[in-house]
Amino acid sequence: MKFILSLICIASCCIVRSQNLVPNPSFEEFSDCPFSISELQNLCENWMSWSESPDYFNACNNEINEFAGVPINAFGFQQALSGVAYSSFVSYAFTDPNIREYMAVQLSQDVTVGEEYYVMFFASLYDGGSQSDFHCATNHIGLRFFEDPMYDFDSNPLEPDNFAHLDFTEVFLNDTSWVKIDGWITADQEYNWLAIGNFFTDQNTTIEILDDGDECFGIYYIENVCVSPTQEGCDQLLSSNSLNSSSRLKVYPNPSTSTLTIESPTDIIHSLKLMDLSGQILWDQKPNNSNSVQINITDYADGLYYLQVRTENEFYTHRILKQ
């Protein structure tokens, strides 16, 4: 019995050590489908704006107007790296000095002073869209940690002061694929928040204009944000069948020809949605106090789908293969 308890303790420590401290890391959890851009703070759960209005894009918008859709939206074309959603921020705007957008999220637990953490996020430059006449790239696409911050987009916005814990120092020009920006930091404070954006002033930011004008906006899509004591804790975000880094949900059989079973060993399942790759909701159910649900997918065409499951404590997105 002592040996079994020891194994349980070791396994629990490994899970804690490998977890992603960033909730909703790929922006899949949302309260309502965005009708327009600038809705990150209002619709994307856990994420906030600390300056101006970072944008939220989700494939559910494709059937509305594609203005905030995935892969097509107001700023151009980009597939989601995981799931059906991502965000964006403005790194430079010609309209006013030092205008920035910052997206921020509270970590699921404080970091420990003196401990090392692997930090990762993916970025991609917008390719034009409705802003193609004001198109530019910048450097300093970065991430910064904070301890008990008081910033908000209304009364106390964050302003650039030329420091970031993780910083892409070259002009970021890739508008066709997702680029991983990553590194290790040693915590020197009990940080409990992070923010993403350009933390450098206009004077210290390099701008490369990509059209024929002399005025521009720098806009970058963001995906898969991770902070973990181990690199494996972040690698899970891309490698696991579940798009969540620590899914306890069971979905089987997968691939499936007819019936899917969804089981949550610890939590009650509150809602399930099955979506195609365009983000169209094909099936939506709210079970009554159950931790096991079955879905019949016999009549759906063969191919890849996304299953979103909300339990009382977690939110999961799974890739489902119908064959």
N, C-alpha and C positions, 0 to 999 in steps of 0.2 A: 504493500500500500504506500509506503514512504517513497518507493522507487517511482510508482505511478504519479504521485503528487509532484515529485521532482521533475518528471518529464513534462507535466502540465505547466509548471512554473517556467521551465526553460522555453517551452513553446510560446507561452504568453509573452515572455520577454522578447522573443524573436519577433513576434507580431508587432509589439510596441516599437521595437527598434527599427522596423522596416516600414512603418506607416508614413503616409503622406500627411503632413500637418496642415495642408491647405484644403479647406472644404470646397466642394463644388469646383474642382481644379480645371475641368474642361468646359465649364459654363453650361452643363446639360440640364441643371435643375433650375426651373423658372416658374413663376407664378402665373404668367399669362403670355400668350404669343405676342411678340413685338409687332406693332403696326408701322412704326417708323424707327429710325435710328435714335440715338441718344437715350436709350431706355435701360442701360445697364443697372443703374441704381434702383430703378423702379421695379424691374421685372426679374433680374437675375439674382437668385437667392445667395445670400452671404456677401455679395460684392457691393461696394459702395463707391461713390465718387468723392474725391477730395479736391477736385478742381474741374470746373466746366462740366461737360456731359459726355463721358465715354460711351461708346456705342455697343449695342447688343444685336447679334445676328443669329437667326435660327431658321432652319429649313421649314418650320411650320408657317413662316411668312410667305413661302413660295406661292401658295394658292391665294394670297391676299393681294400683294402688289409687287413682290420681289424687291422692295426697297430695303428691307432688313432681312433678306433671305440668305440662304446658303445652297449652292455656291455663288449665285448671282445676287448682287446687292448694289446699293447706291455708289459704292466705292470701287466696284469692279467684279472680278471673278476669283474665288478661292474656295477649294473644297475644304471641309472640316478635317482636321487631322484625326480626331476621335469624336464619335457621335455625330451630331447634326448642328452644333453650335460653336460660336467663338465670339470674341469681343474685339474692340479696337480702341486706340487712343490717338490723340493729336500730339506729335512730338515738336511741331513748329507751326506757327500761323503768322502770315504776313500782316494780319489785321491789327495786331497790338503787340508791343514788346513783351517777351517772356510768357506768352500765352501757352499754357500746357493743360493737358488732361491727365489726371492720375486716377487709376482704379486701385482700390484697396480692399483687403480682406483680413479679418481677424483669424489668427491661427487657432487650430483646435486645442493646442496647449502651448504654454510658454517654452521657448528654447532654454537650454541650461547653459549658464555662463561657463566658458572654458571648453565646451563640447564642439566638435566639428559637425557641420551639416552640409549635405549636398543640395544645391539649389539649381533649379532648372525651369525654363519656360521656352516656348516656341514662338517665333515671330515671323511675319511675312509682310512685305511692303504692299500697299494697295496698288493696283495697276491702272487706276484712273477713274472709271465710272463717270458719275455726274461731275466730278472734280477734275476731269482730265486736263482742263485748261489751267489748272493751278496745282500742278503735280510736282512734288519734289521728295527727295530722300534726305535723311539726316543721320548723324551718328548718335551715340549715347542713348541707345535703346536699353533701358536698365531696370533693375529691381533694387529696392531698398527696404531695410527692416526698421521698425519703430517699436518703442516701449511706451505703452499707455498714451498714445497720441490723442490730440484734441482737434484734429483737422476735420473740416467738413466743407462741402462745395459752396455753401451759402455764406456763413458768417466768418469762417476761418479757413480759407483755402490754403493748401500747401503751395509754396512758391519755390522755384528752382534755386539751389544754393551750391551747386557744383560738387555733389558727392552722391555716389551710389555704391552699394555693396557688390553688385554684379552689373557690369557695364560693357556694352558692345561699342568699342571706341572708334571703329571704322565706320565710314558712311555705309549704311545698310541698304543695298540695292536689289536684293532678291525679291522679285514680285511673282515668281512662278511656283515656289515651293516653300515649305516650312523649314526654318533654320533653328536648330537648338542652341540656346544661349545658356551655358551652365558653368558651374564652378563650385568650389568648397569655401565655406567661411567658418571661422571660429567665433562663436558668440561671445561678445564682450559686454553684453547687457542681456537682461531677461526679455528679449523681444517677444511681442505677442501680436504684432501686425506686420504686414508687408504691403508695399505699393509698387506699381509698375508704371513707368513713363520715362520721360526725359527730364532728369533732375539737374541739368546744366542750363545756364542762361544762354540767351541768344549770342552773346559775345563769345561764349565758349563752345558753341555748337557749330559744326560744319554743315552747310546746306548745299545740296546739288540739285539744281532745277532741271526737270526732265521734260519740259515743253518749251515753247518759243517765247513765253512771257518772262516777266521778272518778279512775279508775285506767286506765292505758292503755299500749299499746306503739306506737311509731312504726316502721313497717317499709317499706322501699323496695326495689323491684325495680331491677336494674341491667343494662344492655345496652351493647354496642358501645363499648368503651373504646379510646381512641386517643391517642397522642402522636407527633407528626410535625413535621419542620422546615417542612412546607407544609400548608396547609389541604386541598389536593387529596389529600394522602396519607391524610387521614381521610375525605374525601368518597368515596373509592373503596370504603370499607367498606360503604357503602349503595348505591352506584350501579353497581358492576360485577356481571356475571352471577355470578361467583364471590363468595361471601360473605367470602373472604379478601382482604386488601388487596394482596397481591403474588403472586397465583397464577401459576405457570409451567405449570400443567397445561392440557392441551388436551382438551376434551370436545366431540364433534361427531358427527353434526349435532344441533343444538339450536335449535328444536324437532326432534323425531324421531318417526317413525311405527313404526319397527321395531328398528333396531340402533344402540346408542351405542358410540362408540369413545373410550376414555380413554387418553391418552398422556402420559407424563412424559419430557421430553427429556433430563433429567439424572439422575433418581432411579429406583430400583426401586420398583414399587408393591407394598406389603405387604398391604393389605386394602381392600375396597370394600363399602359398604352402600348400598342403595337403600331409602328410607323414604317413606311417604306423609305427608300433612300432620299426621296425628295422632301421628306418630313411630313407627308400626308398621314394623318391618323386613320388607321384602318380598323382599330378595335380599341374600345375604351371601357374599362370596368372598374367599379369600386366595390370590392368584396365586403361582406359583413362579418367582421371579427373572425377572420380566418387567416391562418398562416400557410395555407396550401391552396393553390388555385390551378385549374387546368384551362388551356386555351386550345380550341380546335382550329388548326390552320390548313386543313385539307383543301379548302377552296381557293387558297392563295397561290399565285404563280410561284414557281421555283425561283429562288434567289435569296439575296441578303436583306434582312430586316433589322430594325432596332426595337428592342423591348425596354421600356422605361417602367421601373417599379419603385413605388414609394412605400416605405414601411413607417412605423411610428418613430423610428430613430435614424433611418438612412434613406438615401436615394441612389438607385443603381440604374445604369444603362448597359444592356447586354446586346451583343451581336447575335442574331439568330439566322441560321441557314435552313431554308426550306428546300427540300429536294424530293 
